[in-house]
């Protein structure tokens, strides 16, 4: 028989939808790039990550069809992980830290010497790269791969039950091109594809029970969404008119929407 669901059961499950805006990304630092560690460098790059994705995987199977029953059965022989994760970063004016960090990592992989300490050594390396007959030898994978440390953590604003994906043997696979134009001014973003061999989900079996919802929580949830949409729309329109930039209006409206929701 179908299970009888009470209204309270439905509310308790629908009152806590997960949102896409609460996440954190941690970028690893390999040994030769240790000068990027610390506040203002590694922490700043982590905070600049604006878009990420929770990775996926699938099971590879083969067919078993010789059981004389006319049924084809699938058996699993391996788990296949996605081959990359795409991360997008806002680029800070003047320093361009996300671009410099990943360009330096990729230059190190191809045996570039951008990690040298002195300006003269870096200039010599750049002059070598400009030579038409320049050649290079790639470094050993253990030297440029981060065994661990690349993490994407999904959480909610109460920070209960965080879900952390940690990636094994990661390194930058590609830096996407970044268009610039005189036609309009928008925020510059750097998108990087990180390769890895597998991921591990932390806190997979840890579950903290949420307190049961009540009618007041339901009303606060509905009110927050209603007021957030109205306030965000007003801010969006005002910024659009003041700056003439639809992108800035969208960003300001989104920030106002989330601020109103968090305040309630």
Secondary structure by P-SEA (a helix, b strand, c coil): ccccccaaaaaaaacbbbbcccbbbbbbbccccccccccccaaaaaaacccccccbbbbbbbbbccccccbbbbbbcccccccbbbbbbbbccccaaaaaaaaaaaaaaaccccccccaaaaaaaaaaaacccbbbbbccccccccccccbbbbbcccccbbbbbbbcccccccccbbbbccccccbbbbbbbbbbcccccccccbbbbcccccaaaaaaaaaaaaaaaaaaaaaaaaaaaacccaaaaaaaaaaaaaaaaaac
